[in-house]
Amino acid sequence: MLNRRTLFAATGTMLAAAAVGRPHLARAAAPFAQPTLPYDEGALAPTISARTVGLHFHKHHKGYFDKLNGLVPGTPYADLSLEEVIVRAKEQSEAAVFNNAGQAWNHNFYWAQFAGGPTPPSKALLEAAERDFGGIEPLKARMVEIGDGVFGTGWVWLVEDDGKLDVIGLADAGNPIAEGVTPVVGIDVWEHAYYLDWENRRTAHIKALLDERVNWAAAGERLGA
């Protein structure tokens, strides 16, 4: 079941809202529309090159929306929000729907979290990181460690669960909504996200994104959502 901790601003119109740091809840049902990037394709360079952003956004991310929109017409999913599709598809073991909906949502969140970044963490996030990890740098180190441990394809997520921060690694289209936790920061560790720029140096890529691109102030606003 969706709750206030998970059904929040990371999909649909979130990309447009991210630049000002205030997320919006997306409720639109199928056909699902891929949001636009909240910055130019070269804005994340050199951490992520314009070439990688272009391929990642226009080929991979768009592809998940295209496939999802080909799967849901005439099904009960057609009248659901993207978040609801994710939850229901997992409950019903509809792998194709779940994978494409999850990846569409994950990438919405991924691009949005870099808008306006990098910024220092908010006081609330600093306090939570100190309480649960011993500080923001140990928190980042844990994300790098968990991200490196994701076998093959997947994601590493900083999440809030019942008021406590945690880092989880999820395979393939693994999605925090489906896990019942609130995403705070999410890093894509599929090879298409970094290989052109970083080759096989996944851990260096994760660390660079956390240090150089994440809008940590906006991430702190997601605490308690």
BAFI-596427 format. One record per residue: residue in three letters; x, y, z of N, C-alpha, C, O in turn. Coordinates in Angstrom, 3 decimals. Example, Ala and Ser with C-alpha at 12.3 -4.5 7.8 and 13.67 -1.06 7.14 Angstrom:
<rs>
     r       n.xx       n.yy       n.zz      ca.xx      ca.yy      ca.zz       c.xx       c.yy       c.zz       o.xx       o.yy       o.zz
   Ala     13.190     -5.690      7.800     12.300     -4.500      7.800     13.200     -3.300      7.800     14.236     -3.319      8.465
   Ser     12.850     -2.250      7.080     13.670     -1.060      7.140     12.900      0.030      7.870     13.409      1.138      8.039
</rs>
This chain:
<rs>
     r       n.xx       n.yy       n.zz      ca.xx      ca.yy      ca.zz       c.xx       c.yy       c.zz       o.xx       o.yy       o.zz
   Met      0.852     -1.205      0.000      0.000      0.000      0.000      0.882      1.247      0.000      1.887      1.299      0.709
   Leu      0.510      2.248     -0.791      1.240      3.497     -0.772      0.899      4.278      0.480     -0.241      4.266      0.942
   Asn      1.900      4.961      1.027      1.670      5.809      2.186      2.391      7.120      2.007      3.045      7.338      0.987
   Arg      2.280      7.999      2.989      2.847      9.330      2.834      4.357      9.322      2.763      4.958     10.294      2.304
   Arg      4.998      8.223      3.217      6.444      8.144      3.171      6.961      7.817      1.787      8.098      8.145      1.448
   Thr      6.128      7.169      0.985      6.617      6.697     -0.303      5.969      7.361     -1.506      6.582      7.460     -2.569
   Leu      4.725      7.820     -1.344      4.014      8.404     -2.484      4.278      9.906     -2.501      3.428     10.684     -2.068
   Phe      5.436     10.325     -2.991      5.801     11.718     -2.956      6.592     12.068     -4.178      6.645     11.298     -5.138
   Ala      7.215     13.234     -4.152      7.780     13.895     -5.293      8.991     13.290     -5.917     10.102     13.741     -5.638
   Ala      8.848     12.324     -6.721     10.029     11.859     -7.434      9.699     11.480     -8.840     10.578     11.013     -9.564
   Thr      8.465     11.657     -9.269      8.092     11.256    -10.613      7.368     12.383    -11.315      7.092     13.436    -10.742
   Gly      7.065     12.117    -12.608      6.270     13.057    -13.379      6.838     14.450    -13.362      7.919     14.686    -13.900
   Thr      6.118     15.395    -12.744      6.511     16.792    -12.773      7.639     17.103    -11.816      8.014     18.268    -11.684
   Met      8.194     16.117    -11.146      9.266     16.406    -10.193     10.470     17.030    -10.858     11.106     17.903    -10.268
   Leu     10.809     16.612    -12.073     11.976     17.171    -12.724     11.827     18.666    -12.920     12.777     19.424    -12.719
   Ala     10.643     19.088    -13.312     10.434     20.511    -13.490     10.497     21.250    -12.167     10.943     22.396    -12.118
   Ala     10.052     20.604    -11.085     10.033     21.250     -9.780     11.377     21.218     -9.094     11.644     22.046     -8.223
   Ala     12.229     20.286     -9.464     13.468     20.064     -8.729     14.375     21.278     -8.727     15.111     21.504     -7.767
   Ala     14.329     22.052     -9.785     15.223     23.194     -9.864     14.972     24.190     -8.752     15.880     24.931     -8.378
   Val     13.770     24.226     -8.218     13.473     25.110     -7.102     13.345     24.343     -5.808     12.984     24.921     -4.783
   Gly     13.630     23.063     -5.831     13.748     22.282     -4.607     12.448     21.828     -3.989     12.465     21.230     -2.913
   Arg     11.320     22.088     -4.625     10.050     21.687     -4.030      9.393     20.640     -4.892      8.861     20.973     -5.951
   Pro      9.407     19.380     -4.480      8.853     18.314     -5.300      7.332     18.345     -5.387      6.647     18.831     -4.486
   His      6.829     17.818     -6.487      5.381     17.717     -6.712      5.005     16.252     -6.899      5.771     15.474     -7.467
   Leu      3.851     15.892     -6.430      3.358     14.525     -6.592      2.762     14.350     -7.981      1.925     15.140     -8.418
   Ala      3.209     13.297     -8.669      2.682     13.019    -10.006      1.542     12.019     -9.910      1.713     10.933     -9.356
   Arg      0.383     12.377    -10.445     -0.765     11.489    -10.375     -1.259     11.078    -11.755     -2.226     10.324    -11.860
   Ala     -0.618     11.557    -12.811     -1.109     11.267    -14.152     -1.017      9.779    -14.457     -0.017      9.132    -14.147
   Ala     -2.065      9.247    -15.064     -2.085      7.849    -15.485     -1.588      7.760    -16.926     -1.181      8.759    -17.518
   Ala     -1.629      6.543    -17.483     -1.133      6.306    -18.839     -1.903      7.155    -19.854     -3.073      7.462    -19.624
   Pro     -1.268      7.544    -20.982      0.139      7.273    -21.286      1.064      8.131    -20.422      0.824      9.321    -20.220
   Phe      2.105      7.512    -19.926      3.039      8.190    -19.044      4.035      8.985    -19.874      4.539      8.497    -20.885
   Ala      4.317     10.208    -19.445      5.200     11.095    -20.194      6.526     11.254    -19.470      6.564     11.518    -18.269
   Gln      7.603     11.093    -20.207      8.926     11.320    -19.649      9.121     12.812    -19.413      8.953     13.600    -20.344
   Pro      9.471     13.221    -18.204      9.729     14.645    -17.964     10.966     15.107    -18.724     11.799     14.297    -19.132
   Thr     11.072     16.403    -18.906     12.262     16.962    -19.527     13.372     17.098    -18.490     13.111     17.144    -17.288
   Leu     14.614     17.163    -18.969     15.730     17.416    -18.065     15.625     18.830    -17.499     15.217     19.747    -18.211
   Pro     15.987     19.019    -16.229     15.921     20.361    -15.639     17.197     21.163    -15.866     17.423     22.172    -15.198
   Tyr     18.026     20.723    -16.797     19.283     21.408    -17.114     19.745     20.938    -18.487     19.204     19.977    -19.035
   Asp     20.746     21.617    -19.042     21.306     21.206    -20.329     22.034     19.873    -20.198     22.466     19.505    -19.105
   Glu     22.170     19.156    -21.297     22.820     17.855    -21.258     24.277     17.937    -20.819     24.818     16.961    -20.300
   Gly     24.912     19.069    -21.016     26.296     19.224    -20.612     26.492     19.742    -19.202     27.626     19.944    -18.769
   Ala     25.404     19.958    -18.480     25.500     20.605    -17.167     26.185     19.751    -16.110     26.693     20.289    -15.126
   Leu     26.213     18.440    -16.288     26.793     17.557    -15.278     28.243     17.195    -15.577     28.876     16.473    -14.807
   Ala     28.771     17.697    -16.697     30.161     17.427    -17.063     31.106     18.160    -16.098     30.760     19.232    -15.603
   Pro     32.292     17.599    -15.824     32.824     16.374    -16.407     32.419     15.096    -15.658     32.787     13.998    -16.076
   Thr     31.672     15.226    -14.568     31.295     14.034    -13.803     30.500     13.069    -14.660     30.764     11.867    -14.675
   Ile     29.523     13.612    -15.374     28.797     12.848    -16.389     28.826     13.676    -17.663     28.352     14.812    -17.673
   Ser     29.367     13.132    -18.719     29.514     13.885    -19.958     28.175     14.114    -20.639     27.197     13.411    -20.381
   Ala     28.152     15.109    -21.511     26.943     15.370    -22.294     26.574     14.155    -23.147     25.393     13.874    -23.352
   Arg     27.581     13.437    -23.643     27.302     12.257    -24.450     26.587     11.183    -23.629     25.623     10.575    -24.094
   Thr     27.070     10.956    -22.401     26.419      9.963    -21.541     25.015     10.402    -21.169     24.084      9.598    -21.206
   Val     24.852     11.669    -20.810     23.518     12.164    -20.469     22.576     11.989    -21.644     21.442     11.542    -21.472
   Gly     23.039     12.340    -22.846     22.180     12.219    -24.019     21.737     10.795    -24.276     20.554     10.542    -24.502
   Leu     22.675      9.865    -24.243     22.329      8.465    -24.465     21.464      7.919    -23.343     20.484      7.217    -23.589
   His     21.823      8.238    -22.130     21.115      7.715    -20.964     19.672      8.223    -20.942     18.736      7.457    -20.711
   Phe     19.509      9.516    -21.185     18.180     10.118    -21.096     17.309      9.789    -22.301     16.159      9.379    -22.146
   His     17.858      9.967    -23.507     17.041      9.844    -24.721     16.874      8.401    -25.186     15.909      8.094    -25.885
   Lys     17.776      7.524    -24.818     17.679      6.120    -25.242     17.161      5.232    -24.108     16.108      4.608    -24.237
   His     17.892      5.179    -23.013     17.527      4.265    -21.931     16.278      4.734    -21.178     15.295      3.999    -21.078
   His     16.324      5.960    -20.651     15.189      6.462    -19.877     13.925      6.516    -20.735     12.867      6.038    -20.326
   Lys     14.041      7.092    -21.907     12.876      7.167    -22.806     12.362      5.772    -23.149     11.155      5.555    -23.265
   Gly     13.290      4.833    -23.311     12.885      3.483    -23.659     11.994      2.834    -22.621     11.084      2.080    -22.967
   Tyr     12.247      3.122    -21.340     11.399      2.553    -20.284      9.983      3.115    -20.376      9.015      2.377    -20.196
   Phe      9.850      4.399    -20.651      8.520      4.988    -20.819      7.821      4.399    -22.042      6.636      4.070    -21.989
   Asp      8.558      4.269    -23.139      7.958      3.731    -24.360      7.449      2.302    -24.137      6.341      1.959    -24.549
   Lys      8.256      1.492    -23.491      7.859      0.100    -23.256      6.688      0.026    -22.280      5.766     -0.766    -22.472
   Leu      6.726      0.847    -21.240      5.619      0.853    -20.279      4.317      1.241    -20.963      3.281      0.615    -20.739
   Asn      4.371      2.274    -21.797      3.159      2.719    -22.483      2.665      1.705    -23.512      1.508      1.763    -23.929
   Gly      3.515      0.795    -23.917      3.078     -0.286    -24.786      2.482     -1.458    -24.030      1.806     -2.302    -24.619
   Leu      2.730     -1.516    -22.717      2.263     -2.639    -21.910      0.928     -2.393    -21.209      0.166     -3.334    -20.987
   Val      0.636     -1.136    -20.858     -0.488     -0.894    -19.948     -1.842     -0.628    -20.609     -2.859     -0.810    -19.939
   Pro     -1.928     -0.210    -21.877     -3.263      0.050    -22.430     -4.173     -1.177    -22.339     -3.766     -2.298    -22.642
   Gly     -5.410     -0.935    -21.915     -6.383     -2.009    -21.806     -6.223     -2.878    -20.580     -6.908     -3.891    -20.441
   Thr     -5.317     -2.490    -19.679     -5.114     -3.232    -18.434     -5.515     -2.362    -17.255     -5.719     -1.160    -17.427
   Pro     -5.634     -2.937    -16.052     -5.953     -2.130    -14.872     -4.903     -1.065    -14.558     -5.177     -0.111    -13.830
   Tyr     -3.705     -1.234    -15.108     -2.645     -0.264    -14.841     -2.878      1.066    -15.546     -2.298      2.078    -15.155
   Ala     -3.699      1.080    -16.556     -3.864      2.269    -17.389     -4.416      3.459    -16.617     -4.172      4.604    -16.997
   Asp     -5.149      3.212    -15.551     -5.761      4.309    -14.798     -5.003      4.635    -13.513     -5.480      5.424    -12.697
   Leu     -3.842      4.043    -13.332     -3.073      4.249    -12.111     -1.961      5.269    -12.313     -1.530      5.505    -13.441
   Ser     -1.504      5.864    -11.239     -0.313      6.700    -11.292      0.905      5.797    -11.439      0.824      4.588    -11.223
   Leu      2.020      6.388    -11.803      3.244      5.604    -11.964      3.626      4.905    -10.662      4.057      3.752    -10.676
   Glu      3.466      5.605     -9.537      3.786      5.000     -8.246      2.883      3.806     -7.949      3.340      2.779     -7.448
   Glu      1.614      3.949     -8.261      0.664      2.861     -8.026      0.937      1.673     -8.940      0.757      0.522     -8.542
   Val      1.371      1.955    -10.162      1.726      0.872    -11.080      2.864      0.043    -10.488      2.823     -1.186    -10.523
   Ile      3.869      0.713     -9.949      5.024      0.024     -9.372      4.589     -0.915     -8.255      4.975     -2.084     -8.234
   Val      3.801     -0.410     -7.345      3.372     -1.214     -6.200      2.509     -2.387     -6.650      2.719     -3.523     -6.223
   Arg      1.537     -2.104     -7.515      0.626     -3.179     -7.949      1.358     -4.230     -8.782      1.106     -5.426     -8.637
   Ala      2.260     -3.785     -9.652      2.982     -4.736    -10.493      3.854     -5.658     -9.652      3.990     -6.841     -9.965
   Lys      4.436     -5.131     -8.600      5.218     -6.004     -7.721      4.307     -6.995     -7.003      4.634     -8.177     -6.897
   Glu      3.171     -6.518     -6.511      2.234     -7.404     -5.815      1.727     -8.508     -6.735      1.506     -9.638     -6.300
   Gln      1.544     -8.172     -8.016      1.004     -9.127     -8.981      2.093     -9.910     -9.722      1.791    -10.725    -10.594
   Ser      3.353     -9.662     -9.373      4.492    -10.329    -10.031      4.470    -10.128    -11.544      4.786    -11.040    -12.307
   Glu      4.093     -8.923    -11.965      4.109     -8.556    -13.385      5.478     -7.946    -13.692      5.654     -6.729    -13.642
   Ala      6.431     -8.802    -14.008      7.824     -8.374    -14.095      8.053     -7.298    -15.147      8.756     -6.324    -14.878
   Ala      7.483     -7.446    -16.334      7.730     -6.486    -17.406      7.198     -5.103    -17.034      7.868     -4.094    -17.251
   Val      5.988     -5.064    -16.471      5.409     -3.785    -16.062      6.221     -3.184    -14.929      6.536     -1.994    -14.953
   Phe      6.560     -3.993    -13.941      7.326     -3.492    -12.797      8.684     -2.951    -13.241      9.086     -1.864    -12.825
   Asn      9.382     -3.694    -14.073     10.730     -3.274    -14.470     10.719     -1.947    -15.212     11.556     -1.082    -14.952
   Asn      9.785     -1.783    -16.125      9.764     -0.546    -16.895      9.206      0.626    -16.100      9.699      1.747    -16.227
   Ala      8.185      0.383    -15.281      7.670      1.454    -14.426      8.713      1.847    -13.381      8.925      3.031    -13.119
   Gly      9.360      0.848    -12.789     10.370      1.138    -11.784     11.527      1.927    -12.349     11.998      2.875    -11.721
   Gln     11.994      1.546    -13.533     13.112      2.252    -14.134     12.714      3.655    -14.602     13.521      4.581    -14.520
   Ala     11.494      3.822    -15.086     11.029      5.156    -15.458     11.054      6.071    -14.231     11.557      7.193    -14.292
   Trp     10.510      5.582    -13.132     10.463      6.365    -11.887     11.856      6.611    -11.332     12.184      7.731    -10.940
   Asn     12.679      5.566    -11.296     14.035      5.702    -10.769     14.808      6.792    -11.495     15.510      7.593    -10.877
   His     14.669      6.809    -12.822     15.407      7.798    -13.596     14.826      9.200    -13.426     15.578     10.174    -13.448
   Asn     13.526      9.328    -13.260     12.970     10.641    -12.930     13.656     11.207    -11.684     14.079     12.363    -11.649
   Phe     13.748     10.362    -10.681     14.376     10.764     -9.423     15.859     11.063     -9.635     16.373     12.062     -9.132
   Tyr     16.532     10.207    -10.369     17.974     10.320    -10.603     18.336     11.679    -11.181     19.187     12.380    -10.633
   Trp     17.693     12.059    -12.287     18.030     13.336    -12.910     17.661     14.508    -12.015     18.405     15.486    -11.940
   Ala     16.531     14.423    -11.341     16.051     15.546    -10.532     16.979     15.881     -9.387     17.121     17.053     -9.038
   Gln     17.617     14.884     -8.793     18.424     15.127     -7.594     19.689     15.939     -7.877     20.322     16.436     -6.946
   Phe     20.062     16.078     -9.148     21.249     16.854     -9.487     20.925     18.319     -9.776     21.836     19.145     -9.834
   Ala     19.656     18.656     -9.956     19.266     20.026    -10.265     19.624     20.943     -9.101     19.269     20.668     -7.955
   Gly     20.320     22.021     -9.394     20.708     22.971     -8.359     21.911     22.549     -7.549     22.346     23.281     -6.660
   Gly     22.462     21.369     -7.842     23.601     20.892     -7.079     24.925     21.303     -7.704     24.959     21.822     -8.820
   Pro     26.031     21.065     -6.971     26.041     20.477     -5.633     25.750     21.535     -4.569     26.045     22.717     -4.749
   Thr     25.177     21.094     -3.479     24.926     21.967     -2.335     25.258     21.201     -1.059     25.225     19.970     -1.058
   Pro     25.578     21.908      0.034     25.837     21.228      1.300     24.552     20.635      1.861     23.459     21.099      1.536
   Pro     24.677     19.612      2.701     23.482     19.023      3.328     22.799     20.018      4.253     23.437     20.897      4.832
   Ser     21.507     19.861      4.378     20.747     20.660      5.334     21.115     20.259      6.751     21.716     19.207      6.969
   Lys     20.758     21.083      7.700     21.032     20.777      9.111     20.360     19.460      9.508     20.952     18.642     10.212
   Ala     19.128     19.263      9.054     18.403     18.038      9.411     19.113     16.807      8.870     19.223     15.794      9.561
   Leu     19.601     16.894      7.619     20.285     15.751      7.026     21.631     15.513      7.704     22.019     14.366      7.926
   Leu     22.338     16.579      8.030     23.608     16.430      8.744     23.401     15.746     10.088     24.172     14.866     10.473
   Glu     22.365     16.151     10.790     22.085     15.555     12.101     21.699     14.086     11.958     22.125     13.245     12.750
   Ala     20.892     13.783     10.945     20.498     12.382     10.719     21.702     11.537     10.317     21.845     10.403     10.772
   Ala     22.570     12.089      9.462     23.766     11.358      9.050     24.691     11.111     10.231     25.265     10.028     10.349
   Glu     24.842     12.091     11.099     25.682     11.931     12.292     25.112     10.859     13.203     25.851     10.031     13.736
   Arg     23.822     10.873     13.377     23.159      9.901     14.254     23.271      8.475     13.717     23.530      7.544     14.480
   Asp     23.077      8.300     12.416     22.953      6.949     11.854     24.226      6.410     11.203     24.370      5.201     11.025
   Phe     25.161      7.318     10.845     26.384      6.862     10.175     27.660      7.434     10.781     28.760      7.018     10.417
   Gly     27.521      8.384     11.705     28.700      9.036     12.252     29.147     10.238     11.457     30.241     10.754     11.688
   Gly     28.324     10.701     10.518     28.644     11.888      9.739     28.301     11.710      8.274     27.990     10.604      7.831
   Ile     28.359     12.810      7.514     27.989     12.764      6.104     29.038     12.023      5.281     28.685     11.336      4.322
   Glu     30.312     12.143      5.630     31.337     11.437      4.864     31.251      9.928      5.073     31.351      9.189      4.094
   Pro     31.068      9.429      6.305     30.827      7.986      6.450     29.570      7.515      5.730     29.525      6.389      5.234
   Leu     28.541      8.374      5.667     27.329      8.025      4.914     27.678      7.826      3.438     27.274      6.836      2.828
   Lys     28.429      8.772      2.867     28.831      8.647      1.467     29.668      7.386      1.256     29.485      6.663      0.276
   Ala     30.583      7.135      2.182     31.433      5.943      2.056     30.598      4.668      2.061     30.909      3.710      1.354
   Arg     29.539      4.663      2.861     28.657      3.498      2.897     27.920      3.342      1.570     27.721      2.220      1.104
   Met     27.512      4.462      0.953     26.853      4.381     -0.345     27.810      3.832     -1.404     27.410      3.027     -2.245
   Val     29.059      4.262     -1.365     30.044      3.747     -2.310     30.235      2.252     -2.105     30.283      1.489     -3.071
   Glu     30.343      1.832     -0.846     30.539      0.416     -0.534     29.364     -0.434     -1.008     29.558     -1.461     -1.659
   Ile     28.154     -0.006     -0.682     26.970     -0.766     -1.069     26.800     -0.745     -2.579     26.435     -1.758     -3.175
   Gly     27.059      0.396     -3.203     26.948      0.492     -4.651     27.925     -0.424     -5.355     27.591     -1.034     -6.371
   Asp     29.122     -0.523     -4.825     30.114     -1.428     -5.416     29.689     -2.878     -5.268     30.065     -3.724     -6.080
   Gly     28.905     -3.172     -4.235     28.485     -4.541     -3.974     27.262     -4.992     -4.746     26.903     -6.169     -4.699
   Val     26.608     -4.069     -5.464     25.467     -4.462     -6.290     26.000     -5.272     -7.464     26.766     -4.755     -8.277
   Phe     25.608     -6.518     -7.556     26.130     -7.399     -8.601     25.429     -7.121     -9.926     24.203     -7.181    -10.018
   Gly     26.214     -6.820    -10.939     25.627     -6.560    -12.245     24.949     -5.202    -12.288     25.593     -4.175    -12.070
   Thr     23.655     -5.191    -12.569     22.916     -3.942    -12.737     22.066     -3.638    -11.514     21.644     -4.546    -10.797
   Gly     21.817     -2.349    -11.280     20.970     -1.983    -10.158     21.190     -0.563     -9.683     21.667      0.295    -10.426
   Trp     20.833     -0.331     -8.431     20.841      1.003     -7.839     21.330      0.932     -6.398     21.169     -0.085     -5.723
   Val     21.929      2.026     -5.938     22.207      2.191     -4.516     21.398      3.399     -4.040     21.435      4.473     -4.641
   Trp     20.665      3.191     -2.942     19.752      4.216     -2.450     20.066      4.591     -1.006     20.272      3.725     -0.155
   Leu     20.098      5.892     -0.747     20.000      6.386      0.624     18.522      6.571      0.887     17.843      7.306      0.170
   Val     18.020      5.906      1.916     16.585      5.937      2.197     16.334      6.290      3.660     17.216      6.194      4.513
   Glu     15.115      6.694      3.907     14.653      6.896      5.279     13.580      5.855      5.560     12.628      5.708      4.794
   Asp     13.739      5.141      6.654     12.803      4.092      7.031     12.437      4.283      8.489     13.268      4.095      9.377
   Asp     11.172      4.661      8.737     10.710      4.919     10.107     11.612      5.905     10.825     11.954      5.710     11.991
   Gly     11.997      6.968     10.125     12.758      8.042     10.733     14.256      7.811     10.819     14.980      8.650     11.356
   Lys     14.732      6.690     10.301     16.158      6.378     10.356     16.714      6.242      8.949     16.068      5.670      8.071
   Leu     17.931      6.776      8.734     18.583      6.645      7.442     19.196      5.263      7.281     19.678      4.662      8.241
   Asp     19.168      4.772      6.045     19.786      3.493      5.728     20.264      3.551      4.285     19.788      4.379      3.508
   Val     21.187      2.696      3.924     21.654      2.569      2.549     21.343      1.160      2.082     21.684      0.184      2.751
   Ile     20.691      1.058      0.929     20.330     -0.255      0.404     20.760     -0.359     -1.051     20.736      0.629     -1.785
   Gly     21.149     -1.545     -1.461     21.429     -1.830     -2.854     20.321     -2.689     -3.418     19.949     -3.696     -2.816
   Leu     19.789     -2.307     -4.568     18.685     -3.030     -5.183     19.069     -3.417     -6.605     19.617     -2.604     -7.349
   Ala     18.785     -4.639     -6.973     19.158     -5.143     -8.293     18.201     -4.634     -9.368     17.026     -4.373     -9.113
   Asp     18.740     -4.503    -10.568     17.960     -4.207    -11.771     17.077     -2.975    -11.599     17.600     -1.874    -11.429
   Ala     15.758     -3.127    -11.637     14.844     -1.993    -11.511     14.395     -1.780    -10.072     13.375     -1.134     -9.831
   Gly     15.145     -2.318     -9.113     14.777     -2.189     -7.709     14.405     -0.767     -7.335     15.106      0.182     -7.684
   Asn     13.303     -0.627     -6.625     12.674      0.670     -6.431     12.285      0.871     -4.975     11.654     -0.009     -4.389
   Pro     12.640      1.998     -4.374     12.330      2.210     -2.957     10.839      2.247     -2.646     10.431      1.842     -1.557
   Ile     10.019      2.724     -3.577      8.578      2.707     -3.354      8.103      1.280     -3.103      7.303      1.027     -2.203
   Ala      8.607      0.355     -3.911      8.212     -1.047     -3.765      8.714     -1.648     -2.463      8.167     -2.645     -1.991
   Glu      9.749     -1.054     -1.874     10.293     -1.538     -0.612      9.659     -0.857      0.596      9.957     -1.218      1.734
   Gly      8.794      0.117      0.361      8.112      0.800      1.449      8.968      1.778      2.215      8.711      2.040      3.390
   Val     10.005      2.335      1.553     10.883      3.297      2.203     10.931      4.580      1.384     10.561      4.589      0.210
   Thr     11.386      5.654      2.002     11.446      6.956      1.349     12.826      7.174      0.741     13.818      7.169      1.471
   Pro     12.920      7.364     -0.570     14.224      7.636     -1.178     14.710      9.043     -0.860     13.933      9.998     -0.882
   Val     15.983      9.161     -0.569     16.606     10.456     -0.303     17.619     10.786     -1.399     17.640     11.906     -1.910
   Val     18.454      9.818     -1.756     19.406      9.942     -2.866     19.475      8.581     -3.551     19.480      7.553     -2.874
   Gly     19.530      8.556     -4.882     19.622      7.295     -5.617     20.642      7.374     -6.731     20.590      8.288     -7.554
   Ile     21.574      6.425     -6.772     22.608      6.402     -7.797     22.445      5.161     -8.674     22.375      4.037     -8.177
   Asp     22.386      5.384     -9.961     22.264      4.329    -10.963     23.626      3.665    -11.144     24.601      4.339    -11.477
   Val     23.705      2.353    -10.930     24.974      1.653    -11.146     24.908      0.685    -12.323     25.749     -0.205    -12.445
   Trp     23.909      0.856    -13.188     23.944      0.172    -14.477     25.131      0.738    -15.260     25.449      1.920    -15.128
   Glu     25.782     -0.088    -16.067     26.970      0.374    -16.773     26.684      1.525    -17.727     27.554      2.365    -17.956
   His     25.473      1.579    -18.289     25.190      2.669    -19.223     25.238      4.034    -18.549     25.346      5.056    -19.227
   Ala     25.160      4.062    -17.223     25.173      5.328    -16.497     26.576      5.926    -16.380     26.718      7.127    -16.150
   Tyr     27.603      5.104    -16.536     28.953      5.615    -16.261     30.057      5.113    -17.175     31.149      5.681    -17.163
   Tyr     29.823      4.076    -17.966     30.951      3.397    -18.605     31.677      4.256    -19.645     32.895      4.140    -19.777
   Leu     30.984      5.093    -20.370     31.649      5.940    -21.356     32.628      6.907    -20.706     33.645      7.260    -21.302
   Asp     32.327      7.331    -19.498     33.149      8.324    -18.809     34.137      7.711    -17.820     35.244      8.219    -17.641
   Trp     33.728      6.617    -17.182     34.518      6.068    -16.081     34.995      4.636    -16.331     35.685      4.048    -15.499
   Glu     34.625      4.092    -17.468     34.954      2.696    -17.792     34.502      1.788    -16.643     33.327      1.815    -16.275
   Asn     35.396      0.991    -16.071     34.974      0.049    -15.028     35.123      0.600    -13.616     35.030     -0.153    -12.646
   Arg     35.353      1.904    -13.489     35.589      2.505    -12.169     34.265      2.937    -11.529     34.010      4.127    -11.340
   Arg     33.455      1.977    -11.211     32.133      2.262    -10.656     32.224      3.026     -9.343     31.505      4.007     -9.152
   Thr     33.084      2.600     -8.449     33.147      3.251     -7.135     33.575      4.704     -7.260     33.056      5.564     -6.548
   Ala     34.514      4.989     -8.155     34.947      6.374     -8.356     33.797      7.218     -8.898     33.636      8.380     -8.524
   His     33.009      6.625     -9.775     31.852      7.332    -10.329     30.835      7.661     -9.234     30.356      8.792     -9.155
   Ile     30.508      6.693     -8.400     29.550      6.933     -7.317     30.047      8.046     -6.399     29.299      8.962     -6.059
   Lys     31.312      7.960     -6.002     31.883      8.966     -5.105     31.846     10.353     -5.737     31.527     11.336     -5.070
   Ala     32.175     10.429     -7.031     32.165     11.720     -7.704     30.769     12.327     -7.747     30.613     13.530     -7.538
   Leu     29.759     11.514     -8.013     28.394     12.038     -8.023     27.990     12.558     -6.649     27.386     13.624     -6.538
   Leu     28.322     11.807     -5.604     27.949     12.221     -4.254     28.668     13.502     -3.842     28.102     14.345     -3.146
   Asp     29.915     13.638     -4.278     30.711     14.810     -3.900     30.455     16.019     -4.782     30.511     17.155     -4.310
   Glu     30.172     15.784     -6.067     30.211     16.870     -7.041     28.877     17.244     -7.671     28.772     18.305     -8.287
   Arg     27.849     16.400     -7.534     26.635     16.667     -8.303     25.336     16.650     -7.495     24.381     17.323     -7.885
   Val     25.264     15.924     -6.409     23.994     15.793     -5.683     23.634     17.104     -4.984     24.481     17.748     -4.366
   Asn     22.382     17.477     -5.094     21.834     18.608     -4.352     21.423     18.093     -2.965     20.288     17.663     -2.763
   Trp     22.350     18.145     -2.031     22.107     17.598     -0.696     21.113     18.428      0.110     20.432     17.900      0.989
   Ala     21.029     19.715     -0.181     20.042     20.545      0.506     18.628     20.083      0.143     17.772     19.957      1.018
   Ala     18.384     19.830     -1.151     17.076     19.327     -1.565     16.841     17.928     -1.025     15.715     17.585     -0.666
   Ala     17.899     17.107     -0.962     17.745     15.765     -0.406     17.255     15.820      1.035     16.435     15.000      1.447
   Gly     17.752     16.777      1.792     17.315     16.925      3.180     15.848     17.247      3.304     15.224     16.908      4.309
   Glu     15.271     17.911      2.278     13.850     18.240      2.315     12.968     16.996      2.197     11.783     17.035      2.526
   Arg     13.555     15.894      1.723     12.769     14.672      1.584     12.654     13.895      2.895     11.860     12.959      2.985
   Leu     13.419     14.262      3.892     13.317     13.597      5.174     11.945     13.847      5.790     11.460     14.978      5.792
   Gly     11.330     12.810      6.304     10.032     12.951      6.927      8.881     13.072      5.952      7.758     13.372      6.357
   Ala      9.142     12.841      4.657      8.071     12.980      3.647      7.021     11.891      3.834      6.046     11.839      3.085
</rs>
